[in-house]
Amino acid sequence: QVQLVESGGGVVQPGGSLRLSCAASGFTFSNYGMHWVRQAPGKGLEWVAFLRYDGRDESYADSVKGRCTISRDNSKNTLYLQMNSLTAEDTAVYYCAKDPSWESGFFDYWGQGTLVTVSS
Amino acid sequence: DIQMTQSPSSLSASVGDRVTITCRATQGISNYLAWFQQKPGKAPKSLIYAASTLQSGVPSKFSGSGSGTDFTLTISTLQPEDFATYYCQQYNSYPITFGQGTRLEIK
């Protein structure tokens, strides 16, 4: 069965950096686009970034553009999100989500999430 | 960016009721609309894509309709496990955007 397991969250100071990982299993990772979606405490869902199956096309929300980089290692079945210049507004649970094809734009499976807290 | 607005923001209903949640886009998105269910402390669960197609394993009590700018999610014969927050999401164009959510509570 499809499994997505995020890791790398934690407490980081404002201005700091963090790299999130999402380990995928139960499907052929290299065939599917992948997304990051976040949810601030008590708030709704916010799409963050997308990466095509082959890593050749990516998109970002304006709120993270220039500060975050999505990447993947298909040999390790792992998706990443490098986050820099973090602010309190980046505090959220970060979910990785699988696209049902190489670039559909919606999600069929979600991970359980990893919490990022930006605080001094 | 395409803005998605759900109504109502919250809804009280009883077990056995049928409820409808509406989602409106600020511009036409064809049928590029998905619905998700989220329970407290849990990851979202995908319910519907292409406005009306159920994800595998989702019971037929959930149904979606609409095209263009106006969409609905209907849940029939509510059961205790259906009380959750529901989100719509457009994937017609980037950036992908979600509605603000509709919290469905037990009356």
gemmi code that builds the backbone of each chain (N, CA, C; Angstrom):
import gemmi

chains = {
    "A": [
        ("GLN", (0.841, -1.180, 0.000), (0.000, 0.000, 0.000), (0.890, 1.249, 0.000)),
        ("VAL", (0.343, 2.334, -0.502), (1.092, 3.580, -0.566), (1.362, 4.105, 0.839)),
        ("GLN", (2.615, 4.450, 1.064), (3.000, 5.084, 2.328), (3.894, 6.277, 2.042)),
        ("LEU", (3.603, 7.365, 2.732), (4.416, 8.569, 2.663), (4.751, 8.954, 4.089)),
        ("VAL", (6.037, 9.032, 4.401), (6.451, 9.300, 5.773), (7.378, 10.514, 5.784)),
        ("GLU", (6.868, 11.604, 6.343), (7.646, 12.830, 6.437), (8.534, 12.819, 7.674)),
        ("SER", (9.631, 13.540, 7.568), (10.535, 13.713, 8.709), (11.301, 15.014, 8.519)),
        ("GLY", (12.005, 15.417, 9.554), (12.853, 16.601, 9.461), (12.285, 17.839, 10.123)),
        ("GLY", (11.048, 17.759, 10.590), (10.480, 18.907, 11.273), (11.108, 19.132, 12.629)),
        ("GLY", (10.807, 20.275, 13.215), (11.351, 20.595, 14.525), (11.241, 22.072, 14.795)),
        ("VAL", (11.932, 22.514, 15.831), (11.936, 23.921, 16.200), (13.179, 24.578, 15.596)),
        ("VAL", (12.974, 25.700, 14.946), (14.075, 26.425, 14.308), (13.888, 27.915, 14.589)),
        ("GLN", (14.985, 28.618, 14.716), (14.911, 30.053, 14.987), (14.556, 30.827, 13.715)),
        ("PRO", (13.937, 31.983, 13.887), (13.670, 32.829, 12.715), (14.949, 33.098, 11.941)),
        ("GLY", (14.836, 32.995, 10.616), (16.012, 33.167, 9.770), (16.762, 31.881, 9.501)),
        ("GLY", (16.389, 30.828, 10.198), (17.081, 29.555, 10.051), (16.599, 28.746, 8.865)),
        ("SER", (17.173, 27.561, 8.745), (16.875, 26.657, 7.628), (16.508, 25.282, 8.149)),
        ("LEU", (15.809, 24.548, 7.307), (15.398, 23.193, 7.650), (15.194, 22.428, 6.356)),
        ("ARG", (15.499, 21.145, 6.363), (15.198, 20.312, 5.202), (14.261, 19.193, 5.626)),
        ("LEU", (13.112, 19.168, 4.984), (12.143, 18.119, 5.223), (12.339, 16.994, 4.215)),
        ("SER", (12.032, 15.785, 4.645), (12.101, 14.618, 3.771), (10.765, 13.898, 3.778)),
        ("CYS", (10.497, 13.199, 2.706), (9.289, 12.382, 2.592), (9.688, 11.069, 1.936)),
        ("ALA", (9.680, 10.002, 2.713), (10.045, 8.683, 2.199), (8.802, 7.994, 1.654)),
        ("ALA", (8.872, 7.581, 0.409), (7.722, 6.983, -0.267), (7.913, 5.484, -0.454)),
        ("SER", (6.825, 4.759, -0.357), (6.860, 3.320, -0.616), (5.489, 2.860, -1.082)),
        ("GLY", (5.461, 1.668, -1.679), (4.188, 1.090, -2.110), (3.761, 1.493, -3.506)),
        ("PHE", (4.587, 2.268, -4.201), (4.303, 2.646, -5.583), (5.625, 3.000, -6.265)),
        ("THR", (5.592, 3.120, -7.580), (6.806, 3.463, -8.332), (6.999, 4.968, -8.282)),
        ("PHE", (7.781, 5.387, -7.298), (7.948, 6.810, -6.978), (8.352, 7.627, -8.206)),
        ("SER", (9.222, 7.097, -9.019), (9.775, 7.853, -10.142), (8.756, 8.130, -11.247)),
        ("ASN", (7.552, 7.582, -11.130), (6.525, 7.789, -12.148), (5.531, 8.894, -11.809)),
        ("TYR", (5.635, 9.460, -10.610), (4.588, 10.362, -10.132), (5.122, 11.710, -9.678)),
        ("GLY", (4.339, 12.751, -9.977), (4.617, 14.052, -9.401), (4.342, 14.033, -7.909)),
        ("MET", (4.957, 14.974, -7.199), (4.802, 15.043, -5.754), (4.638, 16.498, -5.322)),
        ("HIS", (3.919, 16.686, -4.237), (3.618, 18.022, -3.724), (3.969, 18.122, -2.239)),
        ("TRP", (4.173, 19.352, -1.800), (4.163, 19.695, -0.371), (2.978, 20.621, -0.114)),
        ("VAL", (2.255, 20.339, 0.956), (1.104, 21.139, 1.401), (1.302, 21.386, 2.887)),
        ("ARG", (0.986, 22.581, 3.347), (1.161, 22.858, 4.771), (-0.124, 23.362, 5.397)),
        ("GLN", (-0.140, 23.304, 6.722), (-1.308, 23.723, 7.495), (-0.834, 24.367, 8.778)),
        ("ALA", (-0.992, 25.682, 8.878), (-0.649, 26.388, 10.103), (-1.608, 25.963, 11.210)),
        ("PRO", (-1.187, 26.060, 12.461), (-2.038, 25.616, 13.575), (-3.416, 26.262, 13.541)),
        ("GLY", (-4.456, 25.435, 13.514), (-5.820, 25.927, 13.531), (-6.293, 26.551, 12.227)),
        ("LYS", (-5.493, 26.445, 11.184), (-5.827, 27.078, 9.906), (-6.110, 26.041, 8.823)),
        ("GLY", (-6.365, 26.528, 7.625), (-6.672, 25.661, 6.503), (-5.422, 25.177, 5.787)),
        ("LEU", (-5.659, 24.489, 4.673), (-4.579, 23.906, 3.889), (-4.008, 24.929, 2.908)),
        ("GLU", (-2.686, 24.907, 2.750), (-2.003, 25.788, 1.805), (-1.025, 24.960, 0.977)),
        ("TRP", (-1.213, 24.943, -0.321), (-0.271, 24.276, -1.191), (1.054, 25.026, -1.186)),
        ("VAL", (2.167, 24.288, -1.181), (3.486, 24.909, -1.066), (4.291, 24.756, -2.356)),
        ("ALA", (4.396, 23.520, -2.849), (5.279, 23.294, -3.992), (4.944, 21.983, -4.682)),
        ("PHE", (5.343, 21.903, -5.948), (5.141, 20.696, -6.759), (6.420, 20.392, -7.523)),
        ("LEU", (6.677, 19.094, -7.707), (7.808, 18.664, -8.531), (7.361, 17.511, -9.422)),
        ("ARG", (7.630, 17.647, -10.708), (7.248, 16.616, -11.665), (8.018, 15.327, -11.415)),
        ("TYR", (7.548, 14.245, -11.960), (8.102, 12.918, -11.686), (9.594, 12.846, -11.978)),
        ("ASP", (10.027, 13.578, -13.019), (11.427, 13.507, -13.421), (12.246, 14.672, -12.887)),
        ("GLY", (11.626, 15.515, -12.089), (12.325, 16.646, -11.515), (12.541, 17.811, -12.453)),
        ("ARG", (11.934, 17.776, -13.621), (12.235, 18.801, -14.637), (11.244, 19.961, -14.639)),
        ("ASP", (10.217, 19.901, -13.811), (9.261, 21.001, -13.748), (8.841, 21.172, -12.306)),
        ("GLU", (8.878, 22.388, -11.823), (8.508, 22.653, -10.447), (7.704, 23.947, -10.377)),
        ("SER", (6.897, 24.031, -9.329), (6.108, 25.232, -9.081), (6.087, 25.494, -7.590)),
        ("TYR", (5.946, 26.795, -7.243), (5.953, 27.192, -5.838), (4.839, 28.200, -5.568)),
        ("ALA", (4.342, 28.165, -4.350), (3.467, 29.227, -3.882), (4.287, 30.500, -3.733)),
        ("ASP", (3.648, 31.642, -3.952), (4.357, 32.917, -3.812), (4.935, 33.089, -2.410)),
        ("SER", (4.256, 32.521, -1.421), (4.675, 32.698, -0.031), (6.021, 32.047, 0.277)),
        ("VAL", (6.469, 31.115, -0.555), (7.732, 30.423, -0.303), (8.726, 30.570, -1.441)),
        ("LYS", (8.286, 31.153, -2.546), (9.152, 31.258, -3.722), (10.412, 32.029, -3.375)),
        ("GLY", (11.550, 31.494, -3.789), (12.829, 32.129, -3.499), (13.418, 31.720, -2.169)),
        ("ARG", (12.629, 31.102, -1.315), (13.115, 30.655, -0.002), (13.127, 29.134, 0.134)),
        ("CYS", (12.323, 28.469, -0.674), (12.199, 27.024, -0.574), (12.541, 26.365, -1.900)),
        ("THR", (13.099, 25.168, -1.808), (13.423, 24.384, -2.995), (12.931, 22.966, -2.813)),
        ("ILE", (12.126, 22.513, -3.765), (11.649, 21.138, -3.748), (12.574, 20.296, -4.630)),
        ("SER", (12.872, 19.110, -4.185), (13.749, 18.234, -4.959), (13.364, 16.786, -4.657)),
        ("ARG", (13.943, 15.881, -5.429), (13.663, 14.461, -5.208), (14.860, 13.621, -5.613)),
        ("ASP", (14.962, 12.473, -4.974), (15.966, 11.486, -5.338), (15.202, 10.216, -5.671)),
        ("ASN", (15.000, 9.975, -6.927), (14.204, 8.816, -7.333), (14.893, 7.491, -7.010)),
        ("SER", (16.209, 7.529, -6.849), (16.912, 6.296, -6.477), (16.673, 5.933, -5.014)),
        ("LYS", (16.275, 6.931, -4.227), (16.010, 6.712, -2.796), (14.523, 6.808, -2.478)),
        ("ASN", (13.693, 7.003, -3.492), (12.238, 7.148, -3.285), (11.929, 8.220, -2.240)),
        ("THR", (12.588, 9.338, -2.346), (12.464, 10.378, -1.335), (12.271, 11.748, -1.970)),
        ("LEU", (11.359, 12.496, -1.387), (11.080, 13.883, -1.753), (11.633, 14.784, -0.667)),
        ("TYR", (12.096, 15.962, -1.047), (12.664, 16.898, -0.084), (12.030, 18.277, -0.225)),
        ("LEU", (12.110, 19.043, 0.862), (11.793, 20.464, 0.812), (12.843, 21.188, 1.643)),
        ("GLN", (13.691, 21.940, 0.973), (14.683, 22.773, 1.649), (14.054, 24.133, 1.913)),
        ("MET", (14.012, 24.520, 3.177), (13.390, 25.784, 3.553), (14.418, 26.693, 4.202)),
        ("ASN", (14.550, 27.911, 3.677), (15.514, 28.892, 4.177), (14.808, 30.159, 4.622)),
        ("SER", (15.517, 30.987, 5.358), (14.989, 32.288, 5.809), (13.607, 32.131, 6.422)),
        ("LEU", (13.496, 31.188, 7.323), (12.197, 30.869, 7.905), (11.693, 31.986, 8.814)),
        ("THR", (10.382, 32.189, 8.788), (9.724, 33.157, 9.664), (8.614, 32.444, 10.430)),
        ("ALA", (8.043, 33.169, 11.378), (6.968, 32.589, 12.184), (5.793, 32.136, 11.304)),
        ("GLU", (5.610, 32.806, 10.177), (4.499, 32.452, 9.273), (4.702, 31.096, 8.590)),
        ("ASP", (5.896, 30.536, 8.709), (6.153, 29.207, 8.148), (5.833, 28.094, 9.139)),
        ("THR", (5.482, 28.458, 10.358), (5.099, 27.455, 11.346), (3.855, 26.712, 10.880)),
        ("ALA", (3.970, 25.404, 10.749), (2.869, 24.612, 10.202), (3.223, 23.130, 10.239)),
        ("VAL", (2.211, 22.318, 10.058), (2.437, 20.909, 9.730), (2.620, 20.835, 8.214)),
        ("TYR", (3.696, 20.173, 7.802), (3.995, 20.037, 6.384), (3.691, 18.603, 5.948)),
        ("TYR", (2.823, 18.494, 4.945), (2.449, 17.190, 4.402), (3.068, 17.016, 3.022)),
        ("CYS", (3.569, 15.842, 2.735), (3.844, 15.524, 1.340), (2.634, 14.779, 0.806)),
        ("ALA", (2.365, 14.973, -0.461), (1.182, 14.382, -1.080), (1.541, 13.900, -2.484)),
        ("LYS", (1.016, 12.767, -2.829), (1.293, 12.150, -4.127), (0.293, 12.638, -5.165)),
        ("ASP", (0.794, 12.994, -6.327), (-0.042, 13.299, -7.467), (-0.435, 11.966, -8.116)),
        ("PRO", (-1.653, 11.814, -8.609), (-2.047, 10.542, -9.205), (-1.433, 10.275, -10.574)),
        ("SER", (-0.722, 11.254, -11.114), (-0.007, 11.033, -12.376), (1.275, 11.853, -12.353)),
        ("TRP", (1.860, 12.090, -13.508), (3.119, 12.850, -13.503), (2.897, 14.333, -13.242)),
        ("GLU", (1.679, 14.855, -13.527), (1.381, 16.255, -13.208), (-0.112, 16.530, -13.376)),
        ("SER", (-0.924, 16.022, -12.454), (-2.362, 16.284, -12.503), (-2.737, 17.534, -11.725)),
        ("GLY", (-2.070, 17.728, -10.596), (-2.364, 18.893, -9.787), (-3.241, 18.621, -8.586)),
        ("PHE", (-3.667, 17.371, -8.414), (-4.364, 17.060, -7.175), (-3.655, 15.881, -6.504)),
        ("PHE", (-4.249, 15.391, -5.417), (-3.533, 14.464, -4.544), (-4.386, 13.235, -4.265)),
        ("ASP", (-3.775, 12.070, -4.350), (-4.532, 10.886, -3.982), (-4.076, 10.284, -2.654)),
        ("TYR", (-2.848, 10.518, -2.242), (-2.372, 10.030, -0.956), (-1.577, 11.130, -0.249)),
        ("TRP", (-1.691, 11.130, 1.077), (-1.023, 12.105, 1.917), (-0.195, 11.383, 2.979)),
        ("GLY", (0.899, 12.030, 3.377), (1.625, 11.551, 4.538), (0.953, 12.022, 5.814)),
        ("GLN", (1.536, 11.668, 6.938), (0.952, 12.031, 8.232), (1.389, 13.425, 8.686)),
        ("GLY", (2.388, 13.986, 8.032), (2.820, 15.342, 8.328), (3.979, 15.420, 9.303)),
        ("THR", (4.725, 16.516, 9.212), (5.805, 16.812, 10.155), (5.681, 18.273, 10.557)),
        ("LEU", (5.800, 18.537, 11.848), (5.561, 19.878, 12.372), (6.834, 20.701, 12.346)),
        ("VAL", (6.727, 21.883, 11.763), (7.821, 22.865, 11.770), (7.378, 24.046, 12.628)),
        ("THR", (8.170, 24.368, 13.621), (7.877, 25.499, 14.492), (9.029, 26.491, 14.393)),
        ("VAL", (8.715, 27.704, 13.981), (9.733, 28.753, 13.872), (9.544, 29.688, 15.058)),
        ("SER", (10.506, 29.653, 15.957), (10.378, 30.429, 17.181), (11.755, 30.653, 17.787)),
        ("SER", (11.903, 31.807, 18.428), (13.163, 32.093, 19.123), (13.083, 31.644, 20.579)),
    ],
    "B": [
        ("ASP", (-4.356, 34.702, -9.073), (-4.621, 33.421, -8.448), (-6.134, 33.185, -8.366)),
        ("ILE", (-6.518, 31.941, -8.434), (-7.921, 31.588, -8.318), (-8.262, 31.421, -6.833)),
        ("GLN", (-9.265, 32.143, -6.385), (-9.711, 32.041, -4.992), (-10.887, 31.085, -4.919)),
        ("MET", (-10.881, 30.271, -3.886), (-11.948, 29.300, -3.668), (-12.686, 29.664, -2.385)),
        ("THR", (-13.990, 29.766, -2.459), (-14.798, 30.137, -1.298), (-15.826, 29.046, -1.024)),
        ("GLN", (-15.783, 28.513, 0.181), (-16.728, 27.481, 0.586), (-17.835, 28.086, 1.443)),
        ("SER", (-19.008, 27.515, 1.327), (-20.103, 27.899, 2.217), (-20.948, 26.670, 2.531)),
        ("PRO", (-21.405, 26.582, 3.793), (-21.063, 27.508, 4.872), (-19.670, 27.209, 5.428)),
        ("SER", (-19.187, 28.050, 6.317), (-17.905, 27.792, 6.975), (-18.052, 26.726, 8.046)),
        ("SER", (-19.248, 26.655, 8.635), (-19.536, 25.597, 9.590), (-20.984, 25.183, 9.448)),
        ("LEU", (-21.243, 23.975, 9.866), (-22.542, 23.364, 9.629), (-22.816, 22.364, 10.734)),
        ("SER", (-23.985, 22.464, 11.347), (-24.412, 21.488, 12.347), (-25.477, 20.587, 11.756)),
        ("ALA", (-25.307, 19.303, 11.932), (-26.269, 18.350, 11.389), (-26.367, 17.144, 12.320)),
        ("SER", (-27.394, 16.368, 12.091), (-27.633, 15.189, 12.922), (-27.279, 13.920, 12.159)),
        ("VAL", (-26.984, 12.867, 12.905), (-26.764, 11.560, 12.294), (-27.994, 11.197, 11.471)),
        ("GLY", (-27.757, 10.763, 10.247), (-28.848, 10.417, 9.345), (-29.223, 11.507, 8.367)),
        ("ASP", (-28.761, 12.730, 8.633), (-29.066, 13.854, 7.743), (-28.294, 13.751, 6.433)),
        ("ARG", (-28.740, 14.554, 5.486), (-28.043, 14.746, 4.214), (-27.615, 16.200, 4.169)),
        ("VAL", (-26.339, 16.446, 3.846), (-25.847, 17.813, 3.831), (-25.160, 18.110, 2.505)),
        ("THR", (-25.144, 19.409, 2.177), (-24.482, 19.871, 0.960), (-23.581, 21.042, 1.288)),
        ("ILE", (-22.360, 20.985, 0.776), (-21.375, 22.037, 0.935), (-21.087, 22.608, -0.446)),
        ("THR", (-21.004, 23.919, -0.510), (-20.790, 24.592, -1.784), (-19.384, 25.175, -1.865)),
        ("CYS", (-18.816, 25.151, -3.048), (-17.494, 25.715, -3.301), (-17.579, 26.540, -4.586)),
        ("ARG", (-17.116, 27.779, -4.507), (-17.186, 28.671, -5.657), (-15.793, 29.187, -6.003)),
        ("ALA", (-15.460, 29.179, -7.286), (-14.174, 29.683, -7.770), (-14.349, 31.071, -8.359)),
        ("THR", (-13.296, 31.877, -8.268), (-13.367, 33.246, -8.788), (-13.270, 33.307, -10.307)),
        ("GLN", (-12.914, 32.198, -10.928), (-12.959, 32.104, -12.380), (-13.190, 30.646, -12.753)),
        ("GLY", (-13.578, 30.432, -13.982), (-13.907, 29.077, -14.410), (-12.731, 28.127, -14.319)),
        ("ILE", (-12.983, 26.942, -13.756), (-11.935, 25.938, -13.608), (-12.339, 24.616, -14.251)),
        ("SER", (-13.311, 24.672, -15.176), (-13.804, 23.443, -15.793), (-14.234, 22.481, -14.682)),
        ("ASN", (-13.722, 21.275, -14.696), (-14.050, 20.323, -13.620), (-12.809, 19.964, -12.797)),
        ("TYR", (-11.812, 20.858, -12.778), (-10.564, 20.587, -12.060), (-10.713, 20.918, -10.578)),
        ("LEU", (-11.545, 20.135, -9.922), (-11.934, 20.402, -8.550), (-11.876, 19.101, -7.748)),
        ("ALA", (-11.246, 19.181, -6.589), (-11.148, 18.016, -5.710), (-11.713, 18.364, -4.338)),
        ("TRP", (-12.110, 17.335, -3.610), (-12.631, 17.484, -2.249), (-11.842, 16.581, -1.306)),
        ("PHE", (-11.614, 17.081, -0.088), (-10.877, 16.348, 0.937), (-11.620, 16.406, 2.258)),
        ("GLN", (-11.417, 15.380, 3.059), (-11.943, 15.310, 4.417), (-10.770, 15.313, 5.379)),
        ("GLN", (-10.880, 16.073, 6.450), (-9.824, 16.071, 7.461), (-10.433, 16.001, 8.859)),
        ("LYS", (-9.954, 15.057, 9.637), (-10.361, 14.936, 11.030), (-9.277, 15.526, 11.913)),
        ("PRO", (-9.636, 15.971, 13.115), (-8.669, 16.651, 13.980), (-7.401, 15.830, 14.215)),
        ("GLY", (-6.262, 16.463, 13.998), (-4.981, 15.815, 14.234), (-4.569, 14.801, 13.194)),
        ("LYS", (-5.327, 14.707, 12.121), (-5.043, 13.722, 11.075), (-4.738, 14.405, 9.755)),
        ("ALA", (-4.103, 13.651, 8.858), (-3.856, 14.150, 7.513), (-5.164, 14.189, 6.728)),
        ("PRO", (-5.243, 15.064, 5.748), (-6.422, 15.051, 4.878), (-6.537, 13.716, 4.149)),
        ("LYS", (-7.792, 13.426, 3.792), (-8.085, 12.223, 3.007), (-8.766, 12.661, 1.725)),
        ("SER", (-8.288, 12.142, 0.624), (-8.863, 12.504, -0.667), (-10.193, 11.791, -0.884)),
        ("LEU", (-11.208, 12.555, -1.283), (-12.537, 12.001, -1.506), (-12.919, 11.956, -2.980)),
        ("ILE", (-12.785, 13.084, -3.642), (-13.319, 13.263, -4.988), (-12.326, 14.065, -5.810)),
        ("TYR", (-12.220, 13.736, -7.095), (-11.463, 14.535, -8.038), (-12.286, 14.686, -9.313)),
        ("ALA", (-11.839, 15.571, -10.179), (-12.594, 15.879, -11.403), (-14.053, 16.196, -11.078)),
        ("ALA", (-14.240, 16.889, -9.982), (-15.540, 17.400, -9.515), (-16.511, 16.327, -9.052)),
        ("SER", (-16.478, 15.143, -9.656), (-17.521, 14.161, -9.333), (-17.032, 12.717, -9.274)),
        ("THR", (-15.746, 12.475, -9.473), (-15.220, 11.107, -9.482), (-14.714, 10.731, -8.098)),
        ("LEU", (-15.258, 9.649, -7.550), (-14.841, 9.217, -6.220), (-13.463, 8.564, -6.273)),
        ("GLN", (-12.630, 8.907, -5.304), (-11.370, 8.197, -5.144), (-11.674, 6.748, -4.785)),
        ("SER", (-10.750, 5.890, -5.124), (-10.897, 4.476, -4.813), (-11.123, 4.278, -3.319)),
        ("GLY", (-12.139, 3.487, -2.997), (-12.407, 3.169, -1.600), (-13.320, 4.138, -0.883)),
        ("VAL", (-13.673, 5.240, -1.519), (-14.557, 6.221, -0.882), (-16.006, 5.776, -1.084)),
        ("PRO", (-16.787, 5.722, -0.004), (-18.154, 5.238, -0.151), (-19.026, 6.160, -0.986)),
        ("SER", (-20.042, 5.566, -1.586), (-20.912, 6.297, -2.515), (-21.839, 7.281, -1.805)),
        ("LYS", (-21.802, 7.335, -0.493), (-22.571, 8.343, 0.222), (-22.040, 9.748, -0.072)),
        ("PHE", (-20.798, 9.817, -0.543), (-20.210, 11.084, -0.944), (-20.435, 11.273, -2.443)),
        ("SER", (-20.865, 12.463, -2.822), (-21.027, 12.750, -4.242), (-20.679, 14.202, -4.504)),
        ("GLY", (-20.146, 14.453, -5.680), (-19.767, 15.800, -6.062), (-20.365, 16.155, -7.401)),
        ("SER", (-20.576, 17.443, -7.586), (-21.106, 17.900, -8.860), (-20.624, 19.308, -9.135)),
        ("GLY", (-20.851, 19.763, -10.359), (-20.517, 21.119, -10.732), (-19.501, 21.196, -11.842)),
        ("SER", (-19.410, 22.390, -12.392), (-18.446, 22.678, -13.445), (-18.367, 24.181, -13.608)),
        ("GLY", (-17.219, 24.649, -14.053), (-17.074, 26.086, -14.231), (-16.649, 26.771, -12.950)),
        ("THR", (-17.582, 27.421, -12.278), (-17.250, 28.132, -11.046), (-17.974, 27.611, -9.814)),
        ("ASP", (-19.016, 26.822, -9.970), (-19.836, 26.404, -8.827), (-19.875, 24.890, -8.685)),
        ("PHE", (-19.587, 24.452, -7.459), (-19.458, 23.030, -7.184), (-20.122, 22.694, -5.855)),
        ("THR", (-20.535, 21.452, -5.717), (-21.117, 20.995, -4.459), (-20.571, 19.632, -4.074)),
        ("LEU", (-20.491, 19.434, -2.761), (-20.206, 18.131, -2.172), (-21.423, 17.773, -1.338)),
        ("THR", (-21.999, 16.629, -1.591), (-23.153, 16.159, -0.833), (-22.780, 14.887, -0.092)),
        ("ILE", (-23.155, 14.836, 1.172), (-22.928, 13.649, 1.985), (-24.295, 13.173, 2.457)),
        ("SER", (-24.640, 11.956, 2.117), (-25.954, 11.444, 2.491), (-25.839, 10.573, 3.734)),
        ("THR", (-26.926, 10.479, 4.455), (-27.049, 9.634, 5.635), (-25.813, 9.738, 6.529)),
        ("LEU", (-25.657, 10.903, 7.116), (-24.480, 11.164, 7.953), (-24.323, 10.128, 9.060)),
        ("GLN", (-23.086, 9.693, 9.217), (-22.702, 8.816, 10.314), (-21.703, 9.543, 11.204)),
        ("PRO", (-21.520, 9.094, 12.424), (-20.600, 9.799, 13.333), (-19.204, 10.020, 12.741)),
        ("GLU", (-18.722, 9.092, 11.938), (-17.366, 9.234, 11.385), (-17.279, 10.275, 10.272)),
        ("ASP", (-18.408, 10.812, 9.836), (-18.405, 11.818, 8.772), (-18.215, 13.232, 9.300)),
        ("PHE", (-18.302, 13.392, 10.608), (-18.163, 14.727, 11.171), (-16.685, 15.098, 11.184)),
        ("ALA", (-16.365, 16.108, 10.384), (-14.977, 16.458, 10.080), (-14.986, 17.814, 9.384)),
        ("THR", (-13.816, 18.248, 8.930), (-13.715, 19.451, 8.112), (-13.477, 19.041, 6.664)),
        ("TYR", (-14.173, 19.709, 5.760), (-14.090, 19.390, 4.344), (-13.520, 20.576, 3.576)),
        ("TYR", (-12.619, 20.278, 2.660), (-11.973, 21.302, 1.843), (-12.168, 20.998, 0.360)),
        ("CYS", (-12.383, 22.064, -0.415), (-12.303, 21.924, -1.862), (-10.946, 22.459, -2.320)),
        ("GLN", (-10.539, 22.078, -3.506), (-9.228, 22.464, -4.045), (-9.335, 22.527, -5.559)),
        ("GLN", (-8.822, 23.615, -6.142), (-8.803, 23.718, -7.596), (-7.424, 23.368, -8.122)),
        ("TYR", (-7.390, 22.667, -9.230), (-6.113, 22.348, -9.856), (-6.161, 22.686, -11.342)),
        ("ASN", (-6.958, 23.704, -11.665), (-6.997, 24.187, -13.043), (-5.699, 24.891, -13.420)),
        ("SER", (-5.121, 25.603, -12.450), (-3.893, 26.331, -12.726), (-3.127, 26.538, -11.430)),
        ("TYR", (-1.806, 26.715, -11.585), (-0.978, 27.042, -10.429), (-1.049, 28.541, -10.164)),
        ("PRO", (-1.017, 28.969, -8.886), (-0.878, 28.102, -7.730), (-2.164, 27.350, -7.393)),
        ("ILE", (-2.010, 26.107, -7.020), (-3.126, 25.323, -6.511), (-3.678, 26.033, -5.280)),
        ("THR", (-4.995, 26.117, -5.174), (-5.608, 26.801, -4.044), (-6.745, 25.975, -3.462)),
        ("PHE", (-6.928, 26.155, -2.152), (-7.960, 25.459, -1.394), (-9.026, 26.446, -0.924)),
        ("GLY", (-10.225, 25.923, -0.699), (-11.210, 26.674, 0.042), (-10.806, 26.748, 1.498)),
        ("GLN", (-11.485, 27.582, 2.263), (-11.116, 27.816, 3.658), (-11.569, 26.684, 4.585)),
        ("GLY", (-12.367, 25.781, 4.049), (-12.836, 24.643, 4.845), (-14.251, 24.844, 5.358)),
        ("THR", (-14.953, 23.731, 5.511), (-16.282, 23.701, 6.118), (-16.258, 22.690, 7.248)),
        ("ARG", (-16.505, 23.159, 8.445), (-16.492, 22.279, 9.613), (-17.886, 21.713, 9.821)),
        ("LEU", (-18.020, 20.425, 9.733), (-19.293, 19.730, 9.901), (-19.338, 19.162, 11.310)),
        ("GLU", (-20.298, 19.655, 12.098), (-20.390, 19.276, 13.507), (-21.683, 18.537, 13.781)),
        ("ILE", (-21.653, 17.765, 14.827), (-22.847, 17.041, 15.249), (-23.774, 17.987, 15.997)),
        ("LYS", (-25.041, 17.964, 15.615), (-26.030, 18.805, 16.291), (-26.449, 18.139, 17.603)),
    ],
}
model = gemmi.Model(1)
for chain_id, residues in chains.items():
    chain = gemmi.Chain(chain_id)
    for i, (resn, *xyz) in enumerate(residues, 1):
        res = gemmi.Residue()
        res.name, res.seqid = resn, gemmi.SeqId(i, " ")
        for name, pos in zip(("N", "CA", "C"), xyz):
            atom = gemmi.Atom()
            atom.name, atom.element = name, gemmi.Element(name[0])
            atom.pos, atom.b_iso = gemmi.Position(*pos), 0.0
            res.add_atom(atom)
        chain.add_residue(res)
    model.add_chain(chain)
structure = gemmi.Structure()
structure.add_model(model)
structure.setup_entities()
